[in-house]
Amino acid sequence: MHRRHVLLDTDTGVDDGMAVIYALCRPELDIVGVTTVFGNVSVDQVTRNSLLIQERLGRTDVPVARGAAKGLLHNPVFSEDIHGRDGIGECGLLPRGTEPDSRTAVQLILELADEYPGELDVIALGPLTNIAIALLVDPTLTERIRQVVWMGGAMAWPGNVTAVAEADVAHDPEGAQVVLESGVPVTLVPLDVTDTTLLREPELDRIRSSSSASAELVAAFAPFYMQVYGKRLGEYACAMHSPLTVGILAKPELVRRTGHYPTAVELAPGLSRGATVVDRRHRAPEELLAAHTAEIIEDVDRDGFIADFVATITGASGADR
């Protein structure tokens, strides 16, 4: 089996934590590093959460490097009401003392790109600040990263922090725009597909019934998040934003439809700041938005993904492991 060399750049909250767990369990993915970034909670808490996961899964061989504490221009606004004060559902779990890597996130990104030139896939689960800074430090990084697969944006779907802005874009619109206009290949996994990819109570019950370390973590993280989402959805469930993003790289057959469109981020102050502008008009290229093209995931096999996530996390027979 060909394994992809993957860097996870994450703001480990609940769904991001579940994504990190899922990624570490997928045999197709060789996780060569984790970089942390502010977002759902502070970067220090995100780093603790990431180290906790790796300790519990016995994967402290993977370096975890602390990254940006704020966006390129603005101070952060956290999402503790959604993810809990600890970012992982107020589950009460703490790391046992593993320290983060001595390198910064940017240093680790650059070193891994040198180690795996043209073969490094970046799965970005939070604001793109770390990747943006790395590209500003070394613009030739675009030649050594194969692609960035990012849980971010909303194409034809409402935002989740404003009427038009998705959280990971809104945290650092300038950082997102730096990455989009850098020329590195970017695949966006937007709210259009993640908001309707739901983990429901029967699936959580299956996870709770497993004694695997990965299942125990997901069962600890998820309830707070599912209760918050339940008030919006009218059912005990949660959107699987970041885990779906991992699934799309691990199992490309989950993707049913994609499009390639000029894509940019609105940076101006006002009601539309942080909006993902995707030009889907059927026009001549010279009439379209003057922006780099990104691949946008437009439809996925939601049931197939949820089944694979649960089977992978529980180590169930039949999981493609």
LUMZA-940979 format. One record per atom (N, C-alpha, C): x, y, z; residue in three letters. Coordinates in steps of 0.2 Angstrom, whole numbers, plus 5000, padded with zeros to 4 digits. Atoms other than C-alpha are relative to their C-alpha. Layout:
<pts>
XYZALA ...
</pts>
This chain:
<pts>
500449945000MET 500050005000MET 500450065000MET 499749945000HIS 500650174995HIS 499850055006HIS 500249964994ARG 500650285011ARG 500250084998ARG 499849935000ARG 500550475010ARG 500350035006ARG 499649964995HIS 501750585020HIS 499650065002HIS 500549954999VAL 500550695029VAL 500250045006VAL 500049954995LEU 500750855040LEU 499350025002LEU 500749974998LEU 499250895051LEU 500150065003LEU 500049944997ASP 499051075055ASP 499350015003ASP 500650014997THR 497751085068THR 499950055006THR 500249964994ASP 496751195081ASP 499649955004ASP 500350064997THR 496351035091THR 499450025005THR 500650004996GLY 494551065097GLY 499749935000GLY 500350065000VAL 493250925097VAL 500149964994VAL 500050035006ASP 493050885079ASP 500749994997ASP 499350005003ASP 494850925075ASP 500449945004ASP 499750054997GLY 495350805089GLY 499849934997GLY 500350075003MET 494250665082MET 500449994993MET 499650015006ALA 495150705065ALA 500749985001ALA 499350024999VAL 496850685072VAL 500049935002VAL 500050074998ILE 496350525080ILE 499949954994ILE 500150035006TYR 495650465064TYR 500649994995TYR 499450005004ALA 497150515054ALA 500549955002ALA 499550044997LEU 498350425066LEU 499849924999LEU 500350075000CYS 497250265064CYS 500049984992CYS 500150025007ARG 497150265044ARG 500749984998ARG 499450035003PRO 498450155036PRO 500350034994PRO 499849975007GLU 498550255020GLU 500450075002GLU 499749944998LEU 499250405030LEU 500649995005LEU 499450004996ASP 500950425037ASP 500150075003ASP 500049934997ILE 500850565049ILE 500750015003ILE 499349984998VAL 502550645050VAL 500150065004VAL 500049944996GLY 502150795060GLY 499350035001GLY 500649964998VAL 500850895069VAL 500250075002VAL 499949934998THR 500851085070THR 499450035003THR 500649984997THR 499651175081THR 499950084999THR 500249935001VAL 498751345079VAL 499450025004VAL 500649974996PHE 497551455089PHE 499449984995PHE 500650015004GLY 495751435084GLY 499449995005GLY 500650024996ASN 494451345094ASN 500250025007ASN 499749974993VAL 495551385110VAL 500750024998VAL 499349975001SER 497251455113SER 500549954997SER 499550055002VAL 498751375105VAL 500349965005VAL 499750044995ASP 499451325121ASP 499549945002ASP 500450054998GLN 497851225125GLN 499949954994GLN 500050055006VAL 497751155107VAL 500649965000VAL 499450045000THR 499551095109THR 499949955006THR 500250054995ARG 499051005126ARG 499649954997ARG 500450055003ASN 497650925117ASN 500349954995ASN 499750045005SER 498650865103SER 500549955003SER 499650044996LEU 499950795115LEU 499649945003LEU 500550054996LEU 498550705125LEU 499849954995LEU 500250055005ILE 497950615109ILE 500649964999ILE 499450045002GLN 499650555104GLN 500249965006GLN 499850044994GLU 500050495122GLU 499549945000GLU 500550064999ARG 498450395123ARG 500049954994ARG 500050045005LEU 498650325106LEU 500749964999LEU 499350025000GLY 500550285109GLY 500350024994GLY 499749975006ARG 501050395095ARG 500450065002ARG 499649944998THR 502250515104THR 500750004995THR 499550005005ASP 503450465089ASP 499950064995ASP 500149955005VAL 502650605079VAL 500150075004VAL 499849944997PRO 503350775083PRO 499450055000PRO 500549944999VAL 502050915089VAL 500450065001VAL 499749945000ALA 502651085086ALA 499550065001ALA 500449944999ARG 501851245093ARG 500050054995ARG 500049955005GLY 501251375081GLY 499750065002GLY 500249944999ALA 500451535079ALA 499450015006ALA 500549984995ALA 499451615094ALA 499550054998ALA 500549955002LYS 498551745084LYS 500150004992LYS 500049995007GLY 498151785066GLY 500550054998GLY 499549965002LEU 499251885055LEU 499950085002LEU 500249934998LEU 498352055059LEU 499650015006LEU 500549984995HIS 497152025073HIS 500049945006HIS 500050044995ASN 496951945090ASN 499449954999ASN 500550055001PRO 495951785092PRO 499450015004PRO 500750004996VAL 494151755097VAL 499949925000VAL 500150074999PHE 493951575104PHE 499349975000PHE 500650035000SER 492551455103SER 499849955005SER 500150044995GLU 492451385120GLU 499349985002GLU 500750024999ASP 490551385120ASP 499849944996ASP 500250065005ILE 490551255106ILE 500549945002ILE 499550054999HIS 492151155111HIS 500149995007HIS 499850014993GLY 492251175130GLY 500650045001GLY 499449964998ARG 493551275140ARG 500649974998ARG 499350035001ASP 494851145137ASP 500049984992ASP 500050025007GLY 494351125118GLY 499849934998GLY 500250075001ILE 493950945120ILE 499449975004ILE 500650024997GLY 492250945127GLY 500050005008GLY 500050004993GLU 492750975145GLU 500049935003GLU 500050074999CYS 493150795146CYS 500549985007CYS 499650014994GLY 494450815161GLY 500649964999GLY 499450035001LEU 495850725152LEU 500650054999LEU 499449965001LEU 497650795153LEU 500549964998LEU 499450045002PRO 499250745145PRO 500449995006PRO 499650024994ARG 500450655156ARG 500750035001ARG 499449974999GLY 501950765153GLY 500450004994GLY 499650005006THR 502550745135THR 500050074998THR 499849935002GLU 503350905129GLU 499950014993GLU 500049995007PRO 503050985112PRO 500750004997PRO 499449995004ASP 504450985099ASP 500450065002ASP 499649944999SER 505851115102SER 499950054994SER 500049965006ARG 505551175084ARG 499350045000ARG 500749975001THR 504151305080THR 499749964994THR 500450035006ALA 502751255068ALA 500350014993ALA 499749985006VAL 503551355054VAL 500649964998VAL 499450045001GLN 505251265056GLN 499849934999GLN 500150075002LEU 504451095056LEU 499749994993LEU 500250005007ILE 503451135041ILE 500550004995ILE 499549995005LEU 504951195031LEU 500549935000LEU 499550065000GLU 506051045037GLU 499649944997GLU 500350065003LEU 504750915033LEU 499950014992LEU 500149995007ALA 504450995016ALA 500749984996ALA 499450025003ASP 506350975013ASP 500149925000ASP 499950075000GLU 506350795019GLU 499549964995GLU 500550045005TYR 504850745008TYR 499850054994TYR 500149955005PRO 505050864993PRO 499549974995PRO 500550025005GLY 503550854982GLY 499549955002GLY 500450064998GLU 502750714992GLU 499650025007GLU 500349984993LEU 502150815008LEU 499350024999LEU 500749975000ASP 500250835009ASP 499950035007ASP 500249974994VAL 499650955022VAL 499250005001VAL 500750004999ILE 497950925030ILE 499950065005ILE 500149944996ALA 497451095038ALA 499350005003ALA 500750004996LEU 496051095051LEU 499850065003LEU 500149944997GLY 496151265057GLY 500250064996GLY 499849945004PRO 496651445052PRO 500749984997PRO 499450015004LEU 498051445039LEU 500650045002LEU 499549964998THR 499151555049THR 500749975000THR 499350035000ASN 500651435051ASN 500249994993ASN 499850025007ILE 500651385033ILE 500150074996ILE 499949945004ALA 500451565027ALA 500750035002ALA 499349984998ILE 502051615038ILE 500549964997ILE 499450045003ALA 503051475031ALA 500150024993ALA 499949985007LEU 502651525013LEU 500350075000LEU 499749945001LEU 503051705017LEU 500850005002LEU 499350014998VAL 504751645025VAL 500449974994VAL 499650035006ASP 505151535010ASP 499449994995ASP 500550005005PRO 504051564995PRO 500149934995PRO 499950065004THR 504851414986THR 499749935003THR 500450054997LEU 503851304998LEU 499549974996LEU 500550025005THR 502551294985THR 500349954995THR 499750055004GLU 503751184975GLU 500149935004GLU 499850064996ARG 503951054989ARG 499449975004ARG 500750024997ILE 502151044996ILE 499649974994ILE 500450035006ARG 501150924985ARG 499350045000ARG 500749975000GLN 499451004991GLN 499850025008GLN 500349984993VAL 498551085006VAL 499249984999VAL 500750014999VAL 496851005010VAL 499750035006VAL 500249964994TRP 495951125021TRP 499250005001TRP 500749994997MET 494351115031MET 499950085001MET 500149935000GLY 493851295027GLY 499550034995GLY 500449965005GLY 492651415019GLY 499349974999GLY 500750015002ALA 490851415013ALA 499950024993ALA 500149985007MET 490451414995MET 499350034999MET 500749975001ALA 488551424993ALA 499649985006ALA 500350024994TRP 488151395011TRP 500150055005TRP 499949944995PRO 487951515026PRO 500749985004PRO 499450014996GLY 489451545037GLY 499849985007GLY 500250024993ASN 489551485055ASN 500350045005ASN 499949954995VAL 490251635063VAL 499750074999VAL 500449945002THR 489451775053THR 499649974994THR 500550025005ALA 488151765039ALA 500449974994ALA 499650035006VAL 489551725026VAL 500649975002VAL 499350024999ALA 491151685035ALA 500049935004ALA 499950074996GLU 491651505041GLU 500650025005GLU 499649984994ALA 492651505057ALA 500850004998ALA 499350015002ASP 494351445050ASP 500350064996ASP 499849945004VAL 494351585037VAL 500050065005VAL 500249944996ALA 493651715049ALA 500650015006ALA 499549994995HIS 495051685062HIS 500650034997HIS 499549975003ASP 496351735050ASP 499950014992ASP 500150005007PRO 495751795033PRO 500650024996PRO 499349985003GLU 497451875028GLU 500449934999GLU 499650065001GLY 498251705031GLY 499749964995GLY 500350045005ALA 497051615021ALA 500150024993ALA 499949975007GLN 497251735006GLN 500749994998GLN 499350015002VAL 499151715007VAL 500149934997VAL 500050075002VAL 498951525005VAL 499750004993VAL 500450015007LEU 497651534991LEU 500450044994LEU 499749965006GLU 498651664981GLU 500849984999GLU 499350025000SER 500351574984SER 500149964994SER 499950045005GLY 500051454970GLY 500149925002GLY 500050074998VAL 500151294981VAL 499349974999VAL 500750035001PRO 498751174976PRO 499649995006PRO 500450004994VAL 497351194988VAL 499349974998VAL 500650035001THR 495851084990THR 499650025006THR 500449984994LEU 494451165001LEU 499449955001LEU 500550044998VAL 493251055011VAL 499550055004VAL 500449954996PRO 491851185015PRO 499449985004PRO 500650024996LEU 490351195026LEU 499549974996LEU 500550025004ASP 489351155011ASP 499949925000ASP 500050085000VAL 489850965013VAL 500149985008VAL 499850024993THR 490450965032THR 499450015004THR 500649984996ASP 488851045039ASP 499549945000ASP 500650055001THR 487750895033THR 500349935000THR 499750074999THR 488950755037THR 500049995008THR 500250004993LEU 488350705054LEU 500249945004LEU 500050054996LEU 488850595068LEU 499450005005LEU 500750004996ARG 487250535077ARG 500149955006ARG 500050044994GLU 486850445093GLU 500249934999GLU 499850085001PRO 486850265086PRO 500749994999PRO 499250005002GLU 488650295079GLU 500450015007GLU 499649994994LEU 489250365096LEU 499949945005LEU 500150064996ASP 488450215105ASP 500549944998ASP 499650065002ARG 489450095094ARG 500750025002ARG 499349984998ILE 491050195098ILE 500149995007ILE 500050014993ARG 490650195116ARG 500149925002ARG 500050074998SER 490450005116SER 500749974998SER 499450035001SER 492249985110SER 500550025005SER 499549984995SER 493749975121SER 500750024997SER 499449985003SER 495050035109SER 500150075003SER 499849934997ALA 496050195115ALA 499750054995ALA 500349955004SER 495450285100SER 499250025001SER 500749994999ALA 493650255103ALA 499850035007ALA 500149974993GLU 493850295122GLU 500150084999GLU 499849935000LEU 494550465117LEU 499450044996LEU 500549975004VAL 493150505104VAL 499350005005VAL 500550014995ALA 491850445117ALA 500050065005ALA 499949944995ALA 492550575129ALA 499950074998ALA 500149945004PHE 492650715117PHE 499350024998PHE 500649995004ALA 491050705108ALA 499450035004ALA 500749984998PRO 489550725120PRO 499950085001PRO 500149924999PHE 489850915125PHE 499850034993PHE 500149975007TYR 489950955106TYR 499449984997TYR 500750035003MET 488450845101MET 499450045004MET 500549964996GLN 487450935115GLN 499950074997GLN 500149935002VAL 487851105108VAL 499750004993VAL 500350005007TYR 487551055090TYR 499249985000TYR 500750025000GLY 485950965095GLY 499550065001GLY 500549944999LYS 485151135100LYS 499950034993LYS 500149985007ARG 485451185082ARG 499649964995ARG 500250055005LEU 485051025073LEU 499349975002LEU 500650044997GLY 483550965084GLY 500149935001GLY 499850074999GLU 484450805086GLU 500749995003GLU 499450014997TYR 485850735096TYR 500549984995TYR 499550015005ALA 487250745083ALA 500550064999ALA 499549955001CYS 488750845077CYS 500250004993CYS 499749995006ALA 489450905061ALA 500849975000ALA 499450035000MET 491050805056MET 500550044996MET 499649965004HIS 492050955049HIS 500749974998HIS 499350025001SER 493850905051SER 500149934999SER 499950075002PRO 493650715051PRO 499949994993PRO 500150015007LEU 492850725034LEU 500650024996LEU 499449975004THR 494350825028THR 500649955000THR 499550054999VAL 495550685034VAL 499749944995VAL 500350065004GLY 494350555026GLY 500150014992GLY 499949985007ILE 494450645009ILE 500749984997ILE 499350025002LEU 496350625008LEU 500149935001LEU 499950084999ALA 496350445015ALA 499649964995ALA 500450045005LYS 494950385004LYS 499750044995LYS 500249965005PRO 494750484989PRO 499349984996PRO 500750035003GLU 493250374983GLU 499450035004GLU 500549974996LEU 492250464996LEU 499750064996LEU 500249945003VAL 492150614985VAL 499649994994VAL 500450015005ARG 490750624973ARG 500050054994ARG 500049945005ARG 490950794964ARG 500550055003ARG 499649954998THR 492250924964THR 500050054994THR 500049955005GLY 492451084955GLY 500750045001GLY 499449954999HIS 493951204951HIS 499850074998HIS 500349935001TYR 493551384953TYR 500550055002TYR 499649944997PRO 494451554955PRO 499750015007PRO 500249994993THR 494451574974THR 500450055004THR 499749954996ALA 494851714986ALA 499650015006ALA 500349984994VAL 494451785003VAL 499950075000VAL 500149924999GLU 493651955007GLU 500350025006GLU 499549974995LEU 494852055017LEU 499750075003LEU 500249934998ALA 493952225018ALA 499649995007ALA 500449994994PRO 493152275035PRO 499250004998PRO 500749995002GLY 491252255035GLY 499749935001GLY 500450064999LEU 489852125035LEU 500349944996LEU 499850065004SER 490652015022SER 500849985001SER 499350024999ARG 492452005029ARG 500049935002ARG 499950074999GLY 493051825029GLY 499649964996GLY 500450055004ALA 491851765016ALA 500549974995ALA 499650045005THR 492551635004THR 499750024993THR 500349985007VAL 492251704986VAL 500249954995VAL 499950055004VAL 492151564974VAL 499650024993VAL 500349985006ASP 491751614956ASP 499849944995ASP 500250065004ARG 490751474948ARG 499650024994ARG 500449985006ARG 490051574933ARG 500349974994ARG 499850035007HIS 490051494916HIS 500250064995HIS 499849945004ARG 491051634908ARG 500749984997ARG 499350005003ALA 492651654898ALA 500550015006ALA 499549994994PRO 494251644910PRO 500150075001PRO 499949934999GLU 494551834907GLU 499550035003GLU 500649974996GLU 492851874914GLU 499949985007GLU 500150034993LEU 493051774930LEU 500550045005LEU 499649974994LEU 493751834947LEU 500849994998LEU 499350015001ALA 495651864945ALA 500349975006ALA 499850044994ALA 496151734958ALA 500349934998ALA 499850075001HIS 497051574959HIS 499449955000HIS 500550055000THR 496051414956THR 500149965006THR 500050054995ALA 495651304970ALA 499549944999ALA 500450055001GLU 494851134970GLU 499550005006GLU 500550004995ILE 493151134980ILE 499649945000ILE 500450075000ILE 492350974986ILE 499350025001ILE 500749985001GLU 490550994981GLU 499549945003GLU 500550054998ASP 489750824986ASP 500549945002ASP 499650064998VAL 490350674996VAL 499549945002VAL 500450054998ASP 489750505001ASP 500050005008ASP 500049984992ARG 489250555019ARG 499949935004ARG 500150064997ASP 488550385024ASP 500749955000ASP 499450045000GLY 490150295018GLY 500550035004GLY 499549974996PHE 491250415027PHE 499849995007PHE 500150024993ILE 490350395044ILE 500149935001ILE 499950074999ALA 490350205042ALA 500849995001ALA 499350014999ASP 492250215039ASP 500350035006ASP 499849974994PHE 492550335053PHE 499949965006PHE 500250044994VAL 491650225066VAL 500449945000VAL 499650065001ALA 492450065059ALA 500750015002ALA 499349984999THR 494150145060THR 500250015007THR 499949984993ILE 493950215077ILE 499949945005ILE 500250064995THR 493250055085THR 500549944998THR 499650065002GLY 494449945075GLY 499649944998GLY 500550055002ALA 492949845069ALA 500249964995ALA 499850055006SER 493149695058SER 499750034994SER 500349975006GLY 492949755040GLY 500250074999GLY 499749945002ALA 493749915042ALA 500649994996ALA 499450015005ASP 495049945028ASP 500650035004ASP 499449984996ARG 496549945040ARG 500649964998ARG 
</pts>
